[in-house]
């Protein structure tokens, strides 16, 4: 697909793509990229659009270590010399990308169907670690936000009245299409939604969906689906069920069709996040019978 560079703030641009990216520019023409696309084919287009508009890429902030956000980074590093920044947690996966399919496959070495470009990005060296707060990667002043939940270490980037939200929210249309947003930590995801509602930027850019001036309706749609999923899982566990039975029920309830291992294990991660959340909240308990683990609502 063709990429388009749209100015949405003071020296801040959005690169419209399957996964939106951000571009923050300086008075001298230097530029800082937020996320890098899934592979070399995307990053080549990103490089071209940056250079055609008279900018020189100096740095790349990766919001989180999912392949669709970082797979294009190695090509950009190789061809421009740009330095890569992330937070400490995501750095471990960016530099050792096998960790993503490993943790999806319960910590075991993943089979070939899980070693694909959607789950196993090429590794990239992280040159600088970013903490929450005001930071100056490559001399650009940005605010880094803890937007964990989708992944344990996801960050957002605010600059020039624009907040790049990564996958902390997805557009309502994407929710209807995909059923249940991918989250690894439900408690943190809900906390992140509360944080987004408090922000006052003029534009918010989710990675999946159009930039919006008012993030509250988007946050509301995401929170509603999370709470609906919590309610469904609780209701389904009035009778003892295995995690796989809960997974099947969630897919049926929200119209999710799985046709390959990638889809299965991503959805499995999300369902396990809900089960873990409800266990920690003391709402459900677990027991073992005939070599299987069951979950059920905790009774008084």
PyMOL commands that set and color helices and strands:
alter all, ss='L'
color gray80, all
select helices_A, chain A and resi 40-52+67-70+73-80+88-95+98-104+112-114+137-139+172-178+186-198+216-236+243-254+261-280
alter helices_A, ss='H'
color red, helices_A
select strands_A, chain A and resi 4-9+12-16+21-25+30-34+56-61+83-86+128-129+133-135+142-146+155-159+162-166+203-206+284-289+292-297
alter strands_A, ss='S'
color yellow, strands_A
deselect
rebuild
show_as cartoon
